[in-house]
Amino acid sequence: MRLLLWIVVLAAVSFALPAFAQFMTVEQARDTAFGVGVDLIDKIELDDGVWEVKGHDKFGHKIKLEIDAASGEVVKIKRH
């Protein structure tokens, strides 16, 4: 019975781990931000599965992005 329980637990954990592994890293979020026009990053943080990036473009204007951490898609860009 214990062996069966361990098999079930290990199977559940092995299915759950890939979901966490699919989130983009801070380095990938940074590279995405640079790719859409951010020249200088002031702040970057992960909040509820969304990378929030605040910085400036090459002209010195403020820019804020939101990047979906699971898909890597830029879901919002706001320029000031």
FENDA-V935172 format. One record per pair of residues at least 12 apart in sequence whose ideal C-beta (glycine too) atoms are under 7 Angstrom apart, sorted by the first residue. I is the first residue (numbers start at 1). J is the second residue. Records with the same first field share a line. If there is no record, write none. Layout:
I = J  J
//
This chain:
22 = 70
23 = 69  70
24 = 69  72
26 = 44
28 = 72
29 = 44  51  53  67
30 = 44
32 = 67  72  74
33 = 53  55  65
36 = 65  74  77
37 = 57  63
38 = 53  55  57  63  65
39 = 56  57  58
40 = 55  56
41 = 53  55
42 = 54  55
46 = 69
49 = 69  70
50 = 66  67  68  69
51 = 67  69
52 = 66
53 = 65  67
61 = 79  80
62 = 80
63 = 77  79
64 = 78
65 = 77
//
